[in-house]
Amino acid sequence: MRPDVSRPIVLNPLFRSLRSLKGVGPQLGALMARFFGAPDGQEAIALDVLMHMPSHVIDRRKQVGIAEAYFGSTVTLKLHIDRHQPPPKGRPNIPHRVFAHDETGEIQLVFFRAQGGWVEKSLPEGEERYVSGEIGFFQGEKQITHPDYVVAPDKFDTLPLVEPVYPLTHGLSSKALTKIVKQVVDDLPVLPEWVAPERLSQFSWPGFDVAMRAMHQPVSPEEAEITGPARMRLAYDEYLAGQLTLQLVRSALVARRGVSRQFTGQLTDAAETALPFALTDGQKQAIADIRADLASENRMSRLLQGDVGAGKTVVAFMAMAALAESGAQSALMAPTELLAAQHFKTLQPLCAAIGLKCVLLTGKQKVAERRPALEGIADGSIQVVVGTHALFQADVEFHNLGLTVVDEQHRFGVHQRLALSDKGKHTDLLVMTATPIPRTLVLTHFGDMAVSVLREKPAGRQPIDTAVMSIGDYARIIQRLQSRIDDGAQAFWVCPLVEESENLDVVSAQDRFGELVKVFGDRVALVHGRMTTAEKQEAMGRFQSGAAQLLVATTVIEVGVDVPNATIMIIEHAERFGLAQLHQLRGRVGRGSARSACLLLYKDPLSETAKARLETIKNSEDGFEIAEKDLELRGQGDILGTRQSGMPGYRLAQPDVHRHLLEFAHDDAKALLEANPGLTGAEGEAARTLLYLFRRDLAIPLIRAG
């Protein structure tokens, strides 16, 4: 890995390739790079191992006699080896048994498929050995099946009495990983202290290096507890690095002065009149917040959260109309072409009604189609541009970009947030998300933004009846669906996978489509992520026009597909989806005036967590309540879709256990940057070390000089 010249030298041992460690060859190195998600072509580094926390700790300190070794407990016994009983020849399913005793009783050690004489070598008859493992029973006799450790008395110090257990991947053994962890921890440097002295003493936290040793080489299981001082300190460190990054992004955006926008009221009054419905109180408040931001001299950096169908696009439209009054352009960026097209369809007629020109710009457009759009954007005759990340491309030049609206922001990293606002000299930023985000996560991922929330649904939205059924009732479900479709209804049928998988016992969208075509013929359409844009649009077009009445889909329809006539949502293998996703999918129906239904189909057996998830969706339509529950059941990375998008999830902090530390980290980051905006001196150097350590160094160039 190329050394970063500005990275503190003290961190070098943590940024070296794992390949430089003893016992890590090309094969293991490649496996570790995949396991730790190293960027393409790069190797995993010592820091990856350091941040890989044990899932639990095994306590082998209990050294008792056989008589006091109880069923299910993990013990370490000092045994006299009596005799071996190998399996009869040709009977490999019978285990190799070793009979042993101490002065309190007798025990058997059991090994299945033990070939090559290694059992006899490690447990020689007539000698003593320390054996550690879990006590079981067979036909009334105590036994340990496949002991974890067997060591000679003079090697007793090699037996880990308190042993951390790590999450592994196929091909990576616990033994190999433990050896690597030991090398990394042995070389752990002492780092400068970035935690404020009063915070350290408030919680009696150890230093970073002491905390890391407590997690990887605990002397007692309590030391490595998820709620213990060592892990608490590390969770806080991770939160602090994130909060410092967000505060630096905010100060960088706000420091580049904005423009105090002047409004005539001409277009915004016309825009409100052009709307086919009255604005909700929440929408009015959000529009007022945005107008106040635009009128101030600071750049706007605002997050607009609203549940599915809460009318965020209309708020964005009103903001764009205000910008056009002040002579500036607006751009709306969506994560997929499907969603960009959907936004364009909503915005274009609204813009036309008040005399604004609106175009759609995506990466897959033909040159002939793009050229007039690019010319109009450059000369200012086009006031509103809707598109995908193609808006970032170098050939897109705005005449005067004043407002960037980013939809489903969590799919974009902080890098893109900065890059897009660089397209205009004083661009204001409005971010929209239909994923209701709990306060903890707003702080975690959007701590640099002001927040507006739309809680009401627009008038006329119907509640959605939600039911949970087993896929075992397939025949009955099809019968009911047939009668509804014969009456003219339209339905979505969502599956988790595009095509059959060898590893998962799950019905794919293609298989289900094949089955449903037998019943419904050409009234069924299929849409999934691997289709070309044209194929997707053709299928969606058939469904939107009503030519197809049943749309089989993967989660590509999760955000932004608007078919008001669709009143039925069937989600197959609902147990495989997260709550936020189920809630988003359900929100694709109930968009018209007719009453809608959502059917969650599951496959037995259901885990307790899956049961709790399906119950929550069945009993609540409040996205914020659902998001809080999702955080409790699954953790933060899933809710925001960040596991897939490469946005930093948390490795040391567990939101359900450590979320109270986030407020402290938020306040401390703010206080530090207010007191020392240039992060200078020893205190600033320590904070910079923290940012590199948690790979938030993209924030380093944003630190203001002095």
N, C-alpha and C positions, 0 to 999 in steps of 0.2 A: 504494500500500500504506500502510495506516494506521500512522504511526510508533508504536513501543512506547516509552512514556515512560521505562520503566526500562532500556531498552537503552542501552549506552554510546554517547555521541554520535559517538565516533571511528568507529563502524561504519556511520554513516548512508550514506556513498557506496556501500556494498555492498548496502544494503537498498532502494536506489531502483529503480523500475521500469525495465525495459529500454527501455520506450517513451520514456523521457527521454533516451535516447542517440541520437546522430546516425545517421540511416540506418535506424532501426527504426520503421516505420509500423504501422498497425493489423494488416495482414495478417501481416507478419513477427512482430509482437508476439504474435499469437494462435498462430502456428506454434511459437514458442519456448515459450509457456506450456504447450502440449501436449507438446512434446519434453522439457521439464524436469519435467513432472508437477506443475505449479502447482495448488494446490487449486482446485476449481470456482469460477469467477467472479473468481479472482485472477490477477495478471500475474506473469510470470517476473521475477526481479530480478537485479541485477548479480552477486550471490553465486552464483547458479546457473551463470553463465558461468565465474566464477573456479574453481569446484569441478569443472568439466568438463575432465577431464585428456586430453591428447593420447594417441592410441593408439600413435603412433610418431613419429620425427623423420626428415625427409629431409635429407641432407647434400649441399648444392650447392656446397661449397667447392672441389671438384675442378675447377680451371680448367686444362685441358690442351689440346694441339693435337689435331686430328681423328685423327691417326695413333695417338695414345695413348688414344683414347676406345674402351674395349672393350665388347663386346656385353653388354647387361644392366646396365651401370653408369649412374648418374645423373651427368651432367657439365654444366658451364657453359662454352659455347664462345663465342669472339669471332669472328663470321663476316662475310665480305664477301658480300653478296647479288648473285648473278650474273643469274639470270633466273627467270621464272615460267612454268609450263606448266599452264594451267587445263584442266579436262576438256573434251572435245568437247561441243558443245551437245546436250542431250537424253540425255546419258550420266551421270546424277548418281552412279552407283555407281563411277565412275572418280575417283580423288582429284586434288586440286589439288597439284602438286609444285613446290617452290621449290628451285632448285639454288644451292649456296653453297660457299665454300672458305675455307681459311686457308693459311698458308705450308706446312702439313704434309700437306694432303690435301683431298678433296672430300666433300660430304655432301648428302643431300636432306632437305628438311623436308616432311612429308606431312600434308595436311588433307582429311578427308572431308566432303562436303556443305558446303563453305565458300561461302556465298552473300553477296552484298552488297558485295563488293570489300574486305572488312576485312583479308584476308590481304595484298593488294597494299599497303594503307595501312600496315600494321604492319611489313612487310618490303620497303621500297622498293628497287628495283634500283639497284645501284651504291653503296649505303650500307652502313655497318657496324652490326651489331646483336649484343647478347649474347642467346644462346638457351640455355635450360636444359631438360633433359628426359632421358628414358631412351634409350640407344642400341640400335637394332635393325638387322636386316639384311634386305634384299630383293634377290633375284637378285644376290647378291655385293656389293651396294652398301650403305654405311652410311646409316642414316636415323634421324630422330626423328619419330615419328608424334604429331601434336598436342602440340607442345612445351608445357611447363607455364608457361614465362615467355618473353616476347620484349621486351627493353627497349633503348632507344637508349643509347649510351655515356654521355651526360650524366645519364641516369636510373638508372645502375647501382646506386646506393644503395637503390633501391626493390625490388631483387631480394632476397628473403630467402635468404641463403646457408645458414642452418640453419632449416629450416621444420617446425614442429610440425604434425602431421596429426590432425584431430579426428574422432571418430565423428559422423556426420551423420544427418539424417532427410530423407525425400523433400520437396523444395521448399526445403531449406536448403543454400545453396552454401558451399563451403569459404571462398570469398572474403568473403562476407557475414559469416560467423562470425568469421573472422580479424580483420576490421575492428572488430567488437564487442568481441572479446577485448582488442584493443589499447587501446580506450578504457577498459575496466574496469581493466586492469593499470596504465595510466598514472595512474589516480586512486587506486591502492591505498594506503590509509593505513598508517603505521607503527604497529603495535599493541604494547601492553605485553607483555613476555615472560612466558609462563606456564610454560615448561619450566624445571625446576630447573637452576641453573648447573652442578652436577656432571654431570647427564645431557647437557647441551649439549656440555661439554668431552669427556665420555667418547666421544661419537660424532662430534665436530667438526661439529655441525650449524649451518647458518646460521639467521638470524632468519626468522620466518614470511613477511614480505614479500619477502625475498631469495629464499627457497625457491620462492615462487609465481612470481617473475619468471624463475627458472631453468627452471621447467616450461613457461611460456608464451612466453618470449622467450630461449631458450637461445643462448649464444654458440658452444657446441660441442654435438654430440649427447650427449656423455658427461654434460653438466650435467643433462639431462632423463631420464637412465637411471632405470628403475624401482627399481634397487638403489643409486642414487647418494644422497649425503647429503641433497639437497633433498627428494626424494620420500620417503625414509625418515622425515625429520622431519615431513612433512605426514601420513604414515600414522600416526605416533605421536600427533600432535595429535588426529587423528580418534578413535583408540582412547582417548586420555586423556579426551576429552569424553564418550564413551560410558561409560567406567568411573566418572567422577565422577558422572554421572547415576545409574548403578546404585547407587553407594555412598550417594548422597543419598536414593534411594528406600528403601534398606535402613534407613538411620538414621531416616528418617521413620516407617517401619513399626515399627521396634524401639523408637523413642523413645516412641511411644504405648504405654505399658506394657500388657503382656498380663495374663492372669489365670493364676495358678498353679492348674491343674485338679486336682481330687481325684477319684480313681477308687475304686470299690468292688469292681471285678472281676466283679460279678454279670452284667452284659450282655456283657462281652468274653469271659468263659468260655463263656457260652451261644452267642455268635456263632461262636467257634471250633468248638464242637461241631456247630453248624448247617451248617457248610461240608461240601459233598459230597466233599471231598478234603483231604489234609494240606497244610499250608503249606510252601513251599520255604524253604530257609535264607535266601535273599535276602529273601523276604517277611517272615520273622520278624525279620530285622535291621532292615528298613525300618520295621516296626511299632514296634520298640524305640526307634529314632531319633525317630519321631513322638511316642511317649508321653513320651520325655524332654523334647522340645520343649514339649509341652503342659503338662507338670508345672512347667516353669521359668516365671519371672516375665516373661521376654521373649516377644514375639509370635513365633510360628513363621512362618518364610518358607522353605519347603522345596520343592525340585524332585524329583519322583519320576520317574526315567527307566526305562523298561523296554521291551524289544523287543515287537513285536506278540505278543499272547498270553502275556505274562509274568505276568499276574495283578495288574495295578495296581488294578483296580476293587475287588478283594477287600481290598487294603491300605487303600484309602479307606474301605471298609465297616467294617473293624476300628477305624479312627480315629473314624468316626462313632458307633460303638457306645460307644467310650470317652467321647466328648463327651456322649452322652445320659446316661451314668452321672453326669457332673458337672452335669447339669441344663441343658445348652445344646443349641441346634439346629445342624444342618449343612446346607450347600447345595452341590450339585454342578452346575457350569455347563459345558455342552458347546457347541462352535461351531455345530452344526447340529441341527435338530429330529430328524433321523433318528438321530443319535448320542445325543441326549438320551433319545429313546424306548428306544434299545438299553440305555443305562445303567439306566433305570428298570426295564426288564424283568429285568435282572440283580439289581438291589438290592431291588426290592419284595418278592419271596418271602423273601430273606434277612432283611430288616427284620421282615416279618410273623412269621417263625419265632422272633424274640426279643422280640416285642411292641412293635416300633417302628412308627409310622405314617409312610409314605413317599408323597409325591405328585409328579406331573409338572406342570410349569408352563411353557407355551410362549406365544409371542406370538399364535399363531393360534387359541388356544382360545376357545370361546364364553363370553360373560359368565356364563351360568348355571353353566358348568363351573368357571370361575375363582373365582366368589364363595366357595363353601364352602372351597376350597383357601386363598384369601387370609385367610379368617376363622381357619382352623386354624393358619396360619403366625403370625398376629398374636396368637392367644391361647396359643400354645405347645403345643397338643394334637398338632400335626404336628411330628415331630422331624427328618425328613429331606426336603429339597426338591431335586428334580432339574429342571433346565431349561436354556433357552438364555439369551442376553443379556437376555431378558425379565425375568430376576431383578434386573436393574439398575433396572427401572422404578420410578417414584416410588410407585405404589400398592402395591408389595410391602413390607410392614412386618413385620419379624421380632420375635417376642417376646424372644428372646435368642440371636442368631446368634453361635455360638462358632467355627465352622470353615467356611471356604470352600474347596472343592476345585474347581480349574479344570482342565478336560481340554484337551489340545492347546493349551497356553498360548501357543505362538508365533503363534497366530492373533489373540491379544489384545495390545494395546499396554500400555505401562506405565501409561497413563491408567486403563485399565479395571482393572488390577491394584489400583490405589489406590482407585478408585471402589467396587469391590465390598467391599473390606475396610472401607470407611466405613459399610457397611450395619449393621455391628455395632460396638459400642464397643471391644471388645478382640479382634477377630476374628483367629484364626490362619489362615494361608494355606498350602494344599498344592496344588502344581501338578503335573499328570501329563502326560507326553508319551510317545507310542509311537514318536516319531522318535528313534532313538539319536543323541545329539549328541556330536561330538568335543569334547575338552576346550577347544580354542580357542573353540568356539562357546558352550560353557557359560559361559565367562568373558565372552564378547562380549555375550550376551543375558540371561544369568541370573547375572551377577557378584554380584548382591545376595542370592543364595539359597544355603542349604545344599543338598547334593545326596545323594540315595539312588539306588542303581542296582540294578535287578533283572536279573541276567544269565541265570539258569536259566529254562528253560521249565517249565510245570507238568507233572507226571508224566503219561505217556500220550500226550503230543503226538508225532506222527509226523514224521520228516523229509519234506521235499517234493522230489520229483524234478523238476528244472528242465531243460527242453530249449529250444534255439533253432532256429527254422526260418524259411524264406522263405515269404512269403504265396503265392509261386508254387505251393506244394504244397497249395493250398486244397482241391482235390477229395479228396486223401488224408486231410487233417485232418478234413473233414466225415464221411468214411466211418468213421474211427476213433471220432469223437465220437458218431456215430449208434449204433454198437454198445455204447458205454459207457452212453449214455442209455437204450437199450432194456433194459440190465441194471439200470436204476434209479438210475444216478448223477445227480448234479446238478452243473451247471457255470456259471461266470461267463464272459462274453465282454466284455472291456472295450475301448472305443474312445476316442481322445483328444478327439473333437468331438461335439457334440450333432447338428448338421446340416451338410450340405455347405457347404464354404467355397470362395469364388472364388479365394482366394489360395493355399490349400494343397491339394496333391494327396494327400488323406487320406480314407480311408473313414470316414464318420460313423456314430454309433450308430444313427440312424434308417435309414440305407441298409442297414447290416449286419442290423438287425432285420428289414427287409423281405426280405432274401435268406434269412435263417434260417427265417422263417415258412414259406417255400415248402417247406422240408425237414421242419421239426419241428411245423408247425401251431401249435395253441394251447398247446403245451408251452413256448413262448417268451414271456417277459415283458420289458418295456423300462422302464428307470428312468434319468432324467437330471435335471440341476439346474434345467431350465426348467419341469418339471412342478409342479403344485400339490402341497402336502403330502399331501392326500388321495389323489391319483393315485399319488404315490411309495409311500405306505403300502400302498395296495391292491396294487401290483405286488410290493412286498417281501413282503407277507402271502402272496400266492400262491406265491412262491418259498420262503418259510420253511415253509409248510405242505406243500410238495412238489407242489402242484397244477401249478406251473410247474417245469420241470426245467432250463431254460436261461435265465439272466438276462443280457440285453444291457444294458450300463451304461456311463456315463462315470465319471470318477473320484469321483463322489458316494459310491461305496462304499469309497473309500480307507480311511476310518477307521471302525471300530466296527460294521461289519455282521457279525453272527454267525450263520452257518448251518452248524452242525456237520456236516450231511450232505453239504455241497458239497465235492467232492474234486478238481475240475478248475478251473483258472484259465487262461483264454486271454487274452493281452494283445496286441491288434493294434496295429501301428505302435509296437512296444516301443522302437524307436530314438528316438521323440519324447518319451519319459518320462525323468525323472531317476532316479538310482539309488534315492534314498530312497523315491520314489513307487512304483517297481517292487517294492521290498522290502515296502512297506506293502500293496500290492495282493496280492502273493503270500501275505501273511499272512492273507488272508481265507479260505484253505483250510488243510487240515492241522489243523483245530480239533477234529476228532472222532477216533475210534480207527482209522478206515480210512486207508490210505496215499494220499497226494495227489500231484497232478502240476500243474506250471505250465508253460505253453507260451508262449514269447516269439516272436511273429511279427514279422518285419521286412520292409521293402520295400527292394530294391536301388536305387541303390548305397549302401553304408554308409560313413559317415565313420570315421576312425580312433578318434575319441572314442566314437562310438556302439558300435563293435566292442568297445572296452575296457569300456564300461558293461555290455554284454550278457554278456561273459565273466565279469565280476566277479559278477554276479547268479547266473550259472550255477554258479560254483565256490564260492560262500559263502552260508551262511545266518546268519552272525554280523552282526547289524545294526550293531554298532559298527565292525567292520572295513569294512563297506559304506559307512558314513557318512564314515569317514576318506578312503576312495577317492573318494567323491562330492565331498568338499571339494577334493580334488586336481584332479578333472576339471572341476568346474563353478563353484566359488566358493560363498561362504557364504549369499548371499541365497536361492538356490534350495532349499538343504537345508531351511531353516526355513519355506519358503513365504512369506518376507517380501516377495518381489518383488511378490506379488499383494496382500498385506495392508497395504501402505503403511507397514510398520515400517521404520525407517531401515536400508537396506542401506549398504554402504560405498562411497564414491566415490573416495577417495584411497588407502585401504588395500586391498591385494590379499592375502587371507589366505594364499595359497600362498607368497607372497614375504615378507610382512611379519609373519607370525603370531608370530615370536619377540618382536616389540615389544609384544605384548599383555600379556605377563607384567609387563614394565617399567611399562606404563601402569596396570595393575591395582595394583601395589605403590605407584606414585607417587601415584595418586588416594587410596589408603587413607592413606598417610603425610600427604598434604596436609590431609585432613579431620580426621585425629587431631590434628594440630598447630594447625589453624585451622578449627574446625567452622563458624564463622559466616562464613567466607570474607571476612574484614575486611582493611583496609589495602591497600597496593599489590599484594601477592601475591594477596589475595582478589579484588580488582578485575580483575586479569589473568585469573584462573580464570573469573570471571563472563563476561568478554569471550569467552573460549574457548567457553563453553556457548552463548552467543548465536550465535557464528560458525558452530557446527555444529548450530544449531537444536535444541539440547537445553534450551531455556529453560523447558520444563515443569518442570525440576528446580529452577529458581530459587526458587519459593515454598517449597520444602522445606528451604532452607538455614536452619539453626537460628539464632535470634538470638544474637549474641555468641559 
